[in-house]
Amino acid sequence: MKILLAACNAKYIHSNLAVYNLKSCSGEYSSRVVVKEYTINQIRDDILKDIYLEQPDVICFSCYIWNISFVRELVPDLKKILPQVEFWAGGPEVSYDAVEFLKKNPAFFGVMVGEGEETFHELAGYYIERKPETLSGICGVAFRDENKGRDIVHTGWRELMDLSKVPFAYSNLTEFKNRIIYYESSRGCPFSCSYCLSSIDKKLRFRDIELVKKELQFFIDNKVPQVKFVDRTFNCKHDHAMEIWRYITENDNGITNFHFEISADLLRAEELALMKTMRPGLIQLEIGVQSTNPQTIKAIRRTMDFEKLKGIVEQIHSFGNIHQHLDLIAGLPYEGYDSFHKSFCDVCALRPEQFQLGFLKVLKGSYMMEMTGEYQILYKDREPYEVLSTAWLTYGEILRLKMVESMVEVYYNSGQFKNTLVFLEKYFDDPFRMYEALGRFYEKKGYSEISHSRMRRYEILMEFAGEQKEIPSEALSDVMLLDLYLRENLKSRPSFASDQKPYERLIWDYRKAKKIPKTAHIEVFRDGKKLLFDYTDRDPLTNNAQLTDITDEVNDNYGNV
């Protein structure tokens, strides 16, 4: 008897903590349990072949919003080549409508509902030893009863388990090379955000802190590049968060980065004081703002003091050592186009390292789904169930926001145009209007559907600026050149760069005297400023070269050209 746990991830770099947790909880049956991870971008025939060659007796798929269609289409073909196999599904995308899912997907035999660790252990016992003797004896499953004409039986939801009883999932890290490690120190969420499934589970549970420290030390000892905590609101319990942050600070290996999803307005002075001392790049913070409209925040049952959040984000930014990722969601109740415009500008003013614009997803089981009628929310029938319009936002306006999102992703979140964007913003009413205008320019020129190189993105910005008239092209080109050289020592100069021939002798003399290696670059800008770019010493947050202004030193000792 072989049971296969299958995960279909969005990207290769991702890993699936759920299937590894199930494997770790299989106990005495673990030798009969195999984990396989694939991606939704793989050729399906390759997956069919791989699973077929395993010759499993039972296959359990982990189902999420990003892979459910892929899994639904894959399993019927697997059933044809493995007709005796019983297929199970589990995860948030099938738990809240398990019976309906089985009715619509005849190739599946059953669904594990809700938390699966204890359920899977009993399911493995049923298949391997017939302990229990029937599936009806397992709480937390829905299945086709062969004795009742394949009627669907639902045994109800299982009581939530003690998180500390879940064995550590990562005994061997060889298969996780070049991939993100996911880890959880708590489950559940104290908040009731109407768009989120975590709000359904009000029983917030924490893993034993000494166990957590031991497991984090394993990651530190193995120099794992990144550990991403999946805790929904990591800092909702002050003592728990402080213990972990203090531990990773004291045991920092200089390599491992830890990612946390937090509520910034809950941070206390003690936590901020500790953060200030951390190695640059030790932690990164994901902060869900979602909206700055008070009426919207109240409607989505969220607890958030934006003014307090703003002050804390700015304070963390002043430390210069922590990457911050801030989120907004378009399509929330009472948030029209103008309101979202304001929310955008409020968050953009905080200058986070990453600024994500998401669109409301109406998830099964969420309170937001119950309110679709009252809020006049129309959303896609197919996952990710993304909003199409609301009482406050038309589909046409959503299309306009999609253009803004695309430009933010390309230009802001790439981190490659930081100085250029700050320069351009001065010529528009606000940052939102700039991204809006840039998006329209892309649409007009037909650039939206084309994949562009980084250099081409700069050239497009020059074209865009040329249509604005009041933007000085030479000043813009110098700022763009600054951004380009911050990232790399270019092999060939861009078409808009100024001529460096008049300064060749001057720079050569300075290089020789200071023994500047060829790997570094010196640029003389149109305003006479002379900057040294050192690529051997990069900023751990931005990956930019170390920048030194050598203008006065060169001018005083080698003459000014």
C-alpha positions as CSV (number, residue, x, y, z in Angstrom):
1,M,0.0,0.0,0.0
2,K,1.4,3.4,-1.1
3,I,-0.2,6.7,-0.4
4,L,1.0,9.7,-2.5
5,L,0.7,13.3,-1.2
6,A,0.7,15.5,-4.3
7,A,1.3,19.3,-4.3
8,C,1.0,21.5,-7.4
9,N,2.7,24.8,-6.6
10,A,2.5,28.1,-8.4
11,K,6.3,28.2,-9.0
12,Y,9.3,26.0,-8.5
13,I,10.7,28.2,-5.9
14,H,7.7,27.6,-3.7
15,S,7.2,24.5,-1.4
16,N,4.1,23.1,0.1
17,L,4.2,23.0,3.9
18,A,0.8,21.2,4.1
19,V,1.9,18.0,2.5
20,Y,5.1,17.8,4.5
21,N,3.1,18.4,7.7
22,L,0.8,15.5,6.7
23,K,3.7,13.3,6.0
24,S,5.3,14.2,9.4
25,C,2.0,13.3,11.1
26,S,1.6,9.9,9.4
27,G,3.6,8.3,12.3
28,E,3.9,4.6,12.0
29,Y,2.6,4.7,8.4
30,S,5.3,7.2,7.2
31,S,7.2,4.5,5.2
32,R,4.1,4.1,3.1
33,V,3.7,7.8,2.4
34,V,5.4,9.5,-0.5
35,V,5.5,13.3,-1.2
36,K,5.6,14.7,-4.7
37,E,5.7,18.3,-5.7
38,Y,5.0,19.7,-9.1
39,T,4.1,23.2,-10.5
40,I,1.1,24.3,-12.5
41,N,3.5,25.4,-15.2
42,Q,4.7,21.8,-15.9
43,I,3.7,19.8,-18.9
44,R,0.8,17.7,-17.7
45,D,2.0,14.6,-19.5
46,D,5.2,14.7,-17.5
47,I,3.2,14.8,-14.2
48,L,0.9,11.9,-15.4
49,K,4.0,9.8,-16.2
50,D,5.7,10.6,-12.9
51,I,2.6,9.7,-10.8
52,Y,1.9,6.6,-12.9
53,L,5.4,5.3,-12.4
54,E,5.0,5.6,-8.6
55,Q,2.0,3.2,-8.8
56,P,0.3,4.6,-5.7
57,D,-2.9,3.1,-4.2
58,V,-4.2,6.4,-2.9
59,I,-3.4,9.9,-4.1
60,C,-4.2,13.0,-2.0
61,F,-4.0,16.5,-3.7
62,S,-3.5,19.7,-1.7
63,C,-5.9,22.2,-3.2
64,Y,-5.7,26.0,-3.2
65,I,-7.1,28.9,-5.2
66,W,-4.0,28.9,-7.5
67,N,-4.1,25.2,-8.4
68,I,-7.6,23.9,-8.2
69,S,-8.4,24.1,-11.9
70,F,-5.1,22.4,-12.7
71,V,-5.9,19.6,-10.3
72,R,-9.5,19.2,-11.4
73,E,-8.3,18.8,-15.0
74,L,-5.4,16.5,-14.1
75,V,-7.2,14.0,-11.9
76,P,-9.7,12.7,-14.5
77,D,-6.8,11.6,-16.8
78,L,-5.0,10.1,-13.8
79,K,-8.2,8.1,-13.0
80,K,-8.1,6.7,-16.6
81,I,-4.6,5.3,-16.3
82,L,-4.9,4.4,-12.6
83,P,-8.5,3.2,-12.4
84,Q,-8.1,1.4,-9.0
85,V,-6.7,4.4,-7.2
86,E,-8.8,6.5,-4.9
87,F,-8.3,10.2,-5.2
88,W,-8.7,12.6,-2.3
89,A,-8.6,16.4,-2.1
90,G,-7.8,18.7,0.8
91,G,-7.1,22.3,1.6
92,P,-9.0,25.6,1.8
93,E,-10.3,25.4,-1.8
94,V,-12.4,22.2,-1.2
95,S,-13.0,22.3,2.6
96,Y,-15.9,24.7,2.6
97,D,-18.0,23.0,-0.1
98,A,-16.8,19.4,0.1
99,V,-20.1,17.8,-0.9
100,E,-20.6,20.1,-3.8
101,F,-17.0,19.6,-4.9
102,L,-17.5,15.8,-5.0
103,K,-20.8,16.1,-6.9
104,K,-19.1,18.1,-9.6
105,N,-15.9,16.1,-9.8
106,P,-16.7,12.4,-10.1
107,A,-13.0,11.3,-10.4
108,F,-12.5,12.3,-6.7
109,F,-13.5,9.8,-4.0
110,G,-13.2,12.0,-1.0
111,V,-12.3,15.3,0.6
112,M,-10.3,15.9,3.9
113,V,-12.1,18.8,5.5
114,G,-10.2,21.6,7.4
115,E,-7.0,20.8,9.3
116,G,-5.7,17.6,7.9
117,E,-2.9,16.3,10.1
118,E,-4.9,14.1,12.5
119,T,-7.4,13.3,9.8
120,F,-4.7,12.1,7.4
121,H,-3.1,9.9,10.1
122,E,-6.4,8.1,10.6
123,L,-7.0,7.9,6.8
124,A,-3.6,6.3,6.4
125,G,-4.6,3.8,9.1
126,Y,-7.8,3.0,7.4
127,Y,-6.1,2.2,4.1
128,I,-3.1,0.4,5.5
129,E,-4.6,-1.5,8.4
130,R,-8.3,-0.9,8.2
131,K,-8.1,0.9,11.5
132,P,-10.7,2.3,11.8
133,E,-12.7,-0.2,9.9
134,T,-14.8,2.3,8.0
135,L,-14.3,5.9,6.8
136,S,-17.4,6.9,8.7
137,G,-15.3,6.4,11.8
138,I,-13.0,9.3,10.7
139,C,-14.0,12.8,11.7
140,G,-13.2,15.5,9.1
141,V,-13.9,13.7,5.8
142,A,-16.5,13.7,3.0
143,F,-16.6,10.6,0.8
144,R,-18.6,8.5,-1.6
145,D,-20.2,5.6,0.4
146,E,-19.9,2.5,-1.8
147,N,-22.5,0.7,0.4
148,K,-25.1,3.5,-0.2
149,G,-25.0,3.8,-4.0
150,R,-22.0,6.2,-3.7
151,D,-24.1,8.7,-1.7
152,I,-21.8,11.3,-0.2
153,V,-21.2,11.1,3.5
154,H,-19.8,14.1,5.5
155,T,-18.5,13.2,9.0
156,G,-18.3,16.8,10.1
157,W,-15.4,19.1,11.0
158,R,-12.7,17.8,13.4
159,E,-11.8,19.7,16.6
160,L,-8.7,21.9,16.1
161,M,-5.5,20.3,17.2
162,D,-2.6,21.4,19.5
163,L,-0.1,22.9,17.1
164,S,2.8,21.7,19.2
165,K,1.9,18.1,18.4
166,V,2.7,18.6,14.7
167,P,6.1,17.1,14.1
168,F,8.8,19.3,12.5
169,A,8.4,18.9,8.7
170,Y,12.0,19.6,7.7
171,S,14.4,16.8,8.7
172,N,16.2,16.9,5.4
173,L,16.7,20.1,3.4
174,T,18.4,18.7,0.3
175,E,15.2,18.8,-1.7
176,F,14.6,22.4,-0.7
177,K,17.7,23.9,-2.2
178,N,17.0,27.2,-4.0
179,R,13.4,27.1,-2.7
180,I,11.5,29.1,0.0
181,I,11.1,27.3,3.3
182,Y,7.6,27.9,4.9
183,Y,7.2,27.7,8.7
184,E,4.3,28.3,11.1
185,S,4.5,29.2,14.8
186,S,0.8,29.9,15.1
187,R,-2.5,29.1,13.5
188,G,-5.7,31.1,13.3
189,C,-6.2,34.8,13.5
190,P,-7.6,37.1,16.2
191,F,-9.2,39.4,13.6
192,S,-12.3,39.0,11.5
193,C,-11.5,40.5,8.1
194,S,-14.5,39.7,5.9
195,Y,-12.4,38.7,2.9
196,C,-10.1,36.2,4.6
197,L,-10.7,32.6,5.5
198,S,-8.4,32.9,8.6
199,S,-11.2,34.9,10.2
200,I,-13.4,31.7,10.3
201,D,-11.0,30.0,12.7
202,K,-11.2,32.0,15.9
203,K,-9.1,29.6,17.9
204,L,-5.7,31.1,17.8
205,R,-3.0,28.6,18.7
206,F,0.7,28.9,19.3
207,R,3.4,26.4,18.9
208,D,5.5,25.9,22.1
209,I,8.2,28.6,22.0
210,E,11.0,26.3,23.0
211,L,10.1,24.0,20.2
212,V,10.0,26.9,17.8
213,K,13.5,28.0,18.9
214,K,14.9,24.6,18.3
215,E,13.4,24.4,14.8
216,L,14.6,27.9,13.9
217,Q,18.1,26.9,15.0
218,F,17.9,24.1,12.5
219,F,17.3,26.6,9.7
220,I,20.1,28.9,11.1
221,D,22.6,26.0,11.3
222,N,21.8,25.0,7.8
223,K,22.1,28.5,6.5
224,V,18.7,28.5,4.8
225,P,18.4,31.6,2.6
226,Q,14.9,32.5,3.5
227,V,12.3,31.2,6.0
228,K,8.8,32.5,5.4
229,F,6.4,32.4,8.4
230,V,2.9,31.6,7.3
231,D,1.4,32.9,10.6
232,R,-1.6,35.2,9.6
233,T,-0.8,38.0,12.1
234,F,2.6,37.1,13.5
235,N,2.8,39.8,16.2
236,C,-0.7,39.5,17.6
237,K,0.8,38.1,20.8
238,H,3.6,40.4,21.9
239,D,5.6,37.9,24.1
240,H,5.6,35.2,21.4
241,A,6.8,37.6,18.7
242,M,9.5,39.1,20.9
243,E,10.9,35.7,21.9
244,I,11.3,34.8,18.3
245,W,12.7,38.1,17.1
246,R,15.1,38.2,20.0
247,Y,16.2,34.6,19.3
248,I,16.9,35.1,15.6
249,T,18.8,38.4,16.4
250,E,21.0,36.7,19.0
251,N,21.7,33.7,16.8
252,D,21.9,35.4,13.4
253,N,24.2,33.6,11.0
254,G,24.6,36.6,8.6
255,I,22.7,34.8,5.8
256,T,19.2,33.7,6.7
257,N,16.3,36.1,6.1
258,F,13.0,35.7,8.0
259,H,9.7,36.9,6.5
260,F,6.8,37.9,8.8
261,E,3.2,39.1,8.1
262,I,2.4,41.6,10.8
263,S,0.0,44.3,11.9
264,A,2.3,47.3,12.1
265,D,0.0,49.3,14.4
266,L,0.3,46.6,17.0
267,L,4.1,46.9,17.3
268,R,5.3,48.2,20.7
269,A,8.4,50.3,21.6
270,E,10.2,47.2,22.8
271,E,9.8,45.4,19.5
272,L,10.9,48.5,17.5
273,A,14.0,49.0,19.7
274,L,15.0,45.4,18.9
275,M,14.4,45.8,15.2
276,K,16.6,48.8,15.1
277,T,19.6,46.6,16.2
278,M,19.0,43.9,13.6
279,R,21.4,43.1,10.8
280,P,20.2,44.6,7.5
281,G,18.2,41.9,5.7
282,L,17.7,39.7,8.8
283,I,13.9,40.2,8.6
284,Q,11.4,41.5,6.2
285,L,7.8,42.6,7.0
286,E,4.6,42.2,5.1
287,I,2.0,44.7,6.2
288,G,-1.6,44.5,5.0
289,V,-3.0,48.1,4.9
290,Q,-5.8,47.1,2.4
291,S,-7.4,50.6,2.6
292,T,-7.0,53.9,4.4
293,N,-10.8,54.7,4.1
294,P,-12.2,54.4,7.7
295,Q,-15.6,53.3,6.4
296,T,-14.0,50.6,4.3
297,I,-11.9,49.4,7.2
298,K,-15.0,49.2,9.4
299,A,-17.0,47.3,6.7
300,I,-14.4,44.6,6.3
301,R,-14.3,44.1,10.1
302,R,-10.6,45.0,10.2
303,T,-8.8,46.6,13.1
304,M,-6.3,49.2,11.9
305,D,-5.3,52.7,13.0
306,F,-3.6,54.1,9.9
307,E,-2.1,57.1,11.5
308,K,-0.4,54.8,14.1
309,L,0.6,52.4,11.3
310,K,2.0,55.3,9.3
311,G,4.2,56.5,12.1
312,I,5.6,53.0,12.8
313,V,6.3,52.2,9.1
314,E,8.1,55.5,8.8
315,Q,10.1,54.7,12.0
316,I,11.1,51.3,10.7
317,H,12.0,52.9,7.4
318,S,14.4,55.2,9.2
319,F,16.3,52.3,10.6
320,G,17.5,51.4,7.1
321,N,17.7,47.7,7.8
322,I,14.3,46.2,7.2
323,H,12.5,45.5,3.9
324,Q,8.8,46.5,4.2
325,H,6.1,45.1,1.9
326,L,2.7,47.0,2.0
327,D,-0.5,45.8,0.4
328,L,-3.7,47.5,-0.8
329,I,-6.9,45.7,-2.0
330,A,-9.1,47.2,-4.7
331,G,-12.8,46.3,-4.8
332,L,-13.5,46.5,-1.1
333,P,-16.9,48.0,0.1
334,Y,-17.2,51.8,0.1
335,E,-13.9,52.1,-1.8
336,G,-14.6,53.8,-5.1
337,Y,-12.0,54.9,-7.6
338,D,-11.4,58.3,-5.9
339,S,-11.2,56.6,-2.5
340,F,-8.7,54.0,-3.8
341,H,-6.7,56.9,-5.4
342,K,-6.3,58.4,-1.9
343,S,-5.4,55.0,-0.3
344,F,-2.8,54.6,-3.0
345,C,-1.2,57.9,-2.4
346,D,-1.3,57.4,1.4
347,V,0.6,54.2,1.2
348,C,3.0,55.3,-1.6
349,A,4.1,58.2,0.5
350,L,5.5,55.7,3.0
351,R,8.0,54.5,0.4
352,P,7.8,50.7,1.1
353,E,10.4,48.5,-0.6
354,Q,7.4,46.6,-2.2
355,F,4.0,48.0,-2.9
356,Q,1.4,45.5,-3.9
357,L,-2.0,46.3,-5.4
358,G,-4.3,43.3,-5.1
359,F,-7.9,42.9,-6.2
360,L,-10.6,41.5,-3.9
361,K,-11.1,37.7,-4.2
362,V,-14.5,36.5,-3.0
363,L,-13.5,33.2,-1.3
364,K,-15.8,30.3,-0.4
365,G,-16.7,30.4,3.2
366,S,-15.8,34.1,3.8
367,Y,-18.2,36.7,5.2
368,M,-17.6,38.8,2.0
369,M,-19.3,36.1,0.0
370,E,-22.4,36.4,2.2
371,M,-22.4,40.2,1.5
372,T,-22.1,40.1,-2.3
373,G,-25.8,41.0,-2.7
374,E,-25.7,43.9,-0.4
375,Y,-22.5,45.2,-1.8
376,Q,-23.5,44.4,-5.4
377,I,-20.3,42.5,-5.9
378,L,-19.9,40.7,-9.2
379,Y,-16.9,38.4,-9.4
380,K,-15.5,35.7,-11.7
381,D,-17.0,32.3,-11.5
382,R,-13.6,30.7,-11.9
383,E,-10.9,31.0,-9.3
384,P,-9.3,33.2,-8.1
385,Y,-12.9,34.6,-7.9
386,E,-11.7,38.1,-8.5
387,V,-14.0,41.1,-8.3
388,L,-15.4,42.5,-11.6
389,S,-17.4,45.4,-10.1
390,T,-19.0,46.6,-6.9
391,A,-21.6,49.2,-5.9
392,W,-18.7,51.7,-5.8
393,L,-16.4,50.5,-8.6
394,T,-17.2,49.8,-12.2
395,Y,-15.5,47.2,-14.3
396,G,-14.1,50.0,-16.5
397,E,-12.5,51.5,-13.4
398,I,-11.1,48.2,-12.4
399,L,-9.4,48.0,-15.8
400,R,-7.9,51.4,-15.1
401,L,-6.6,50.2,-11.8
402,K,-5.2,47.1,-13.5
403,M,-3.1,49.3,-15.7
404,V,-1.8,51.2,-12.5
405,E,-1.1,47.8,-10.9
406,S,1.0,46.7,-13.9
407,M,3.0,49.9,-13.9
408,V,3.7,49.7,-10.2
409,E,4.8,46.1,-10.6
410,V,7.2,46.8,-13.5
411,Y,8.6,50.1,-12.3
412,Y,8.2,50.4,-8.6
413,N,8.5,46.8,-7.3
414,S,11.4,45.9,-9.6
415,G,13.5,48.4,-7.5
416,Q,15.4,49.4,-10.6
417,F,13.8,52.8,-11.1
418,K,13.7,54.3,-7.6
419,N,15.4,57.7,-8.3
420,T,13.7,57.9,-11.7
421,L,10.2,57.5,-10.3
422,V,10.8,60.1,-7.6
423,F,12.0,62.5,-10.3
424,L,9.0,61.9,-12.5
425,E,6.5,62.2,-9.7
426,K,7.3,65.9,-9.3
427,Y,5.7,66.6,-12.7
428,F,2.3,65.0,-11.8
429,D,-0.3,65.9,-9.2
430,D,0.6,62.8,-7.2
431,P,2.1,59.3,-7.8
432,F,-1.2,57.7,-8.7
433,R,-1.7,60.1,-11.5
434,M,1.8,59.4,-12.8
435,Y,1.3,55.6,-12.9
436,E,-2.2,56.1,-14.4
437,A,-0.7,58.3,-17.2
438,L,2.1,55.8,-17.7
439,G,-0.4,53.0,-18.0
440,R,-2.4,54.9,-20.6
441,F,0.8,55.5,-22.6
442,Y,1.6,51.8,-22.6
443,E,-1.9,51.0,-23.8
444,K,-1.8,53.7,-26.5
445,K,1.6,52.5,-27.8
446,G,0.7,48.8,-27.7
447,Y,3.5,48.1,-25.2
448,S,1.3,46.3,-22.6
449,E,1.2,43.0,-24.4
450,I,5.0,42.9,-25.1
451,S,7.8,41.6,-22.9
452,H,10.5,44.3,-22.6
453,S,14.1,44.2,-21.4
454,R,15.1,46.4,-18.6
455,M,16.9,48.8,-21.0
456,R,13.8,49.0,-23.1
457,R,11.8,50.0,-20.0
458,Y,14.0,53.0,-19.6
459,E,13.7,53.9,-23.2
460,I,9.9,53.8,-22.9
461,L,10.1,56.1,-19.9
462,M,12.1,58.6,-22.1
463,E,9.3,58.3,-24.8
464,F,6.7,58.9,-22.1
465,A,8.5,61.9,-20.7
466,G,8.9,63.3,-24.2
467,E,5.1,63.5,-24.5
468,Q,4.8,65.4,-21.2
469,K,6.8,68.4,-22.6
470,E,7.6,70.0,-19.2
471,I,9.9,67.1,-18.2
472,P,13.5,68.0,-18.9
473,S,15.0,65.1,-20.9
474,E,18.6,65.7,-20.0
475,A,17.9,65.8,-16.3
476,L,15.8,62.7,-16.6
477,S,18.4,60.8,-18.6
478,D,21.0,61.4,-15.8
479,V,18.6,60.1,-13.1
480,M,17.9,57.0,-15.2
481,L,21.7,56.5,-15.7
482,L,22.1,56.7,-11.9
483,D,19.5,54.0,-11.4
484,L,21.1,51.8,-14.2
485,Y,24.6,52.0,-12.8
486,L,23.4,51.4,-9.2
487,R,22.3,47.9,-10.4
488,E,25.2,46.9,-12.7
489,N,28.4,48.0,-14.4
490,L,26.9,48.3,-17.9
491,K,28.9,46.7,-20.7
492,S,27.5,49.2,-23.2
493,R,26.2,52.7,-22.5
494,P,22.5,53.5,-23.2
495,S,21.6,55.7,-26.1
496,F,20.5,58.5,-23.8
497,A,23.7,58.6,-21.7
498,S,26.0,61.7,-21.9
499,D,29.4,61.6,-23.6
500,Q,32.2,60.6,-21.1
501,K,35.2,61.2,-23.5
502,P,36.0,64.7,-22.1
503,Y,36.6,63.1,-18.7
504,E,38.5,60.0,-19.6
505,R,42.0,61.4,-18.6
506,L,40.7,62.9,-15.4
507,I,39.0,59.6,-14.3
508,W,42.0,57.5,-15.4
509,D,44.3,59.6,-13.2
510,Y,41.9,59.3,-10.2
511,R,41.5,55.5,-10.7
512,K,45.3,55.0,-10.9
513,A,46.0,57.1,-7.8
514,K,43.3,55.5,-5.7
515,K,43.8,52.0,-7.2
516,I,40.1,51.7,-8.2
517,P,39.5,48.3,-9.7
518,K,37.9,47.8,-13.1
519,T,34.9,46.2,-11.4
520,A,33.9,49.6,-10.1
521,H,32.4,52.4,-12.2
522,I,32.9,56.2,-12.2
523,E,30.3,58.4,-13.9
524,V,30.5,62.1,-14.5
525,F,27.0,63.6,-14.8
526,R,25.9,66.7,-16.7
527,D,25.7,68.8,-13.6
528,G,29.4,68.0,-12.9
529,K,28.8,65.5,-10.1
530,K,31.2,62.6,-10.1
531,L,30.0,59.3,-8.5
532,L,31.8,56.1,-7.7
533,F,29.7,52.8,-7.9
534,D,31.3,49.9,-5.9
535,Y,29.7,46.6,-6.9
536,T,31.7,44.6,-4.3
537,D,29.7,46.3,-1.5
538,R,26.0,46.2,-2.2
539,D,23.1,47.3,-0.1
540,P,21.5,44.1,1.4
541,L,18.0,45.5,1.1
542,T,18.1,46.9,-2.5
543,N,21.1,45.1,-3.9
544,N,22.3,48.5,-5.2
545,A,26.0,49.3,-5.5
546,Q,27.7,51.3,-2.7
547,L,27.6,54.9,-3.9
548,T,30.2,57.5,-3.1
549,D,30.2,61.1,-4.2
550,I,33.9,61.9,-5.2
551,T,33.2,65.2,-6.8
552,D,35.1,67.4,-4.4
553,E,38.0,65.0,-4.1
554,V,38.5,64.7,-7.8
555,N,38.0,68.5,-8.4
556,D,40.4,69.5,-5.7
557,N,43.2,67.0,-6.6
558,Y,42.9,66.4,-10.3
559,G,41.2,69.5,-11.7
560,N,37.7,70.1,-12.8
561,V,36.8,69.6,-16.4
